[in-house]
Amino acid sequence: MTVIVISSVVNGLNSSVQGVVESLGSNVLFVFRFPVFGSRPTTEMLSRKQMTYDDSVALGQLPHVVAVSPTLQYTDHTNIGGLGSTSIKGNGRKMSNTTLEGDVPAVQQVHDPTS
């Protein structure tokens, strides 16, 4: 019974992730400096140069690229797991476990294949 339940949950998760990936389309490419899931960044990963906004503009000028949507995300990688460990303050309020992200207007074109 336990094996059947675990198998059903895993199959459901796989289908969910597959659906999300399929909804992005086959022509969307994500570039990250660090692995999205898994381990802490290694020394080699931490020494990699960060892509700049100008790098994204240059990628967008390639003839086969339809749109580029650079995203700036701040995540504190000093804590185990790193994701969501940033604290922010404003207007006398404090919020912990946040990830700060900024997008450009082209994000709509990249993530909406009908535009």
Secondary structure as UniProt FT lines:
FT   HELIX           2..24
FT   TURN            26..27
FT   HELIX           43..46
FT   HELIX           53..60
FT   TURN            63..64
FT   STRAND          72..74
FT   TURN            77..78
FT   TURN            83..84
FT   STRAND          86..90
FT   TURN            91..92
FT   STRAND          93..98
FT   STRAND          100..102
FT   TURN            105..106
FT   HELIX           107..111
FT   TURN            113..114
//
